[in-house]
Every structure is written in C-alpha cells, then in structure tokens.
Amino acid sequence: MYQTIKKRDGRKVKFDASKITKAIARAGAETGEFDEKAAAKLT
C-alpha cells in the first residue's frame, strides 16, 4: 500500500485509506449499489 501521496499542489502527505473508503461509501450510498462495509473491502 502507498505510504505517501503527492497532492495537486506538489506537497507529499501521508496516505489516508479512510478518505478513500469514505468517498467510495458515499458513491455506493448515492447509487444504492453497496454499503460502507463493501466500500471498506474495495479500499
């Protein structure tokens, strides 16, 4: 898994998988296709 990521402005920050999980969960909830538990598996 990634340790750091490069932001659009060039900064390097620690990778935070919870942000990805939350975004996937929101998309799943919006479409009704899957829940937060499934989003965690996808992360």
GULOSE-446626 format. One record per atom (N, C-alpha, C): x, y, z; residue in three letters. Coordinates in steps of 0.001 Angstrom, whole numbers, padded with zeros to 6 digits, always signed. Last residue first. Layout:
<tortis>
XYZALA/...
</tortis>
This chain:
<tortis>
-011393-000798-000706THR/-010265+000116-000471THR/-008991-000616-000421THR/-013339-002696-000817LEU/-012820-002181-002080LEU/-011573-001319-001899LEU/-014009-003045+001830LYS/-013367-004154+001117LYS/-012729-003672-000180LYS/-015265-000629+002325ALA/-014024-000942+003039ALA/-013275-002080+002352ALA/-017553-000929+000787ALA/-016578+000100+000418ALA/-015236-000170+001088ALA/-018927-002835+002242ALA/-018415-003197+000918ALA/-017360-002199+000462ALA/-019544-001212+004438LYS/-018767-002443+004627LYS/-018150-002894+003301LYS/-021159+000769+003352GLU/-019827+001122+003838GLU/-018941-000103+004041GLU/-022865-000794+000498ASP/-022796-000047+001747ASP/-021343+000209+002153ASP/-024032-000427-002945PHE/-023339-001114-001860PHE/-023239-000204-000648PHE/-025919+000889-004606GLU/-025312-000367-005035GLU/-024618-001134-003916GLU/-027011+003364-004393GLY/-027735+002266-003769GLY/-027143+000903-004092GLY/-025785+005635-005207THR/-026333+004776-006263THR/-027161+003627-005702THR/-025096+006694-002723GLU/-025812+007518-003695GLU/-026474+006670-004775GLU/-023618+004644-001580ALA/-024883+005043-000963ALA/-025737+005838-001955ALA/-021392+004608-003262GLY/-022250+003431-003154GLY/-023608+003760-002570GLY/-020328+007154-002734ALA/-020752+006803-004094ALA/-021704+005610-004068ALA/-019738+006882-000012ARG/-020696+007903-000455ARG/-021220+007582-001849ARG/-017810+004843-000161ALA/-019065+004605+000555ALA/-020130+005618+000139ALA/-015744+006170-001492ILE/-016376+005013-002135ILE/-017730+004729-001483ILE/-015136+008083+000469ALA/-015572+008507-000867ALA/-016290+007374-001598ALA/-014334+006444+002614LYS/-015490+007337+002756LYS/-016030+007772+001400LYS/-012050+005205+001500THR/-013198+004399+001924THR/-014453+005256+002018THR/-010392+007422+001202ILE/-010808+006676+000017ILE/-012055+005855+000335ILE/-010023+008108+003862LYS/-010607+009092+002941LYS/-011132+008401+001683LYS/-008750+005870+004891SER/-010117+006155+005334SER/-010790+007191+004435SER/-006147+005895+003941ALA/-007106+004999+003294ALA/-008546+005304+003701ALA/-004011+008266+003431ASP/-005077+008019+004403ASP/-006178+007201+003722ASP/-000559+008828+003141PHE/-001747+008227+002548PHE/-002751+007894+003636PHE/+000933+011900+004021LYS/+000718+010503+004360LYS/-000591+010013+003731LYS/+001993+014016+001294VAL/+001323+013782+002569VAL/+001126+012290+002776VAL/+003761+016411-000452LYS/+003648+014979-000189LYS/+003058+014815+001201LYS/+002695+019025-002671ARG/+003037+018540-001329ARG/+002919+017030-001270ARG/+001704+019755-005163GLY/+003072+019265-005074GLY/+003497+018750-003709GLY/-000924+020333-005434ASP/-000024+021483-005275ASP/+001433+021066-005075ASP/-002071+017821-005493ARG/-002053+018621-006722ARG/-001092+019798-006634ARG/+000064+015601-003550LYS/-001130+016409-003753LYS/-000991+017230-005034LYS/+001225+012411-003534LYS/+001581+013765-003941LYS/+000293+014517-004266LYS/+001375+010246-000683ILE/+000823+010629-001977ILE/+001244+012059-002270ILE/+002907+007482+001043THR/+002662+008908+000835THR/+002041+009112-000541THR/+002513+004730+001000GLN/+002864+005384+002259GLN/+002591+006885+002183GLN/+000345+002312-000491TYR/+001086+003562-000564TYR/+001356+004121+000831TYR/+000847-001177+000000MET/+000000+000000+000000MET/+000892+001240+000000MET/
</tortis>
